[in-house]
């Protein structure tokens, strides 16, 4: 499936980002678990969500 551990890590990280930040979840009213507004705020302020 993967030619290296690094390739697997990159593929998994891409999937995790899509799953947690983009893909809507039915249990959350078709919203992503981490709304893009919180992600952008984190990038701007440099703070972690929930921390």
Secondary structure, 3 states (H helix, E strand, C coil): CCCCHHHHHHHHHHHHHHHHHHCCEHHHCCECCCCHHHHHHHHHHCCCCCC
